[in-house]
């Protein structure tokens, strides 16, 4: 049985007030994600000038990355 199927069965067992509470929870979770995306979309561009040394370091870092010389700082995995 899929997660959506189990969720559907669980929802069928909820009272009307529990269903309303569940809807509010889902809406808050959805809206929180939208608020973050909106905040990121509206964030100002980084307009701080960089030095020649910083630019050279960034170019070298990208060159190392393209050559496959980079290392993974953190290992990420899907959390379910």
Residue pairs with C-beta under 8 A, 6 or more apart in sequence:
11 19
11 22
14 22
50 58
64 70
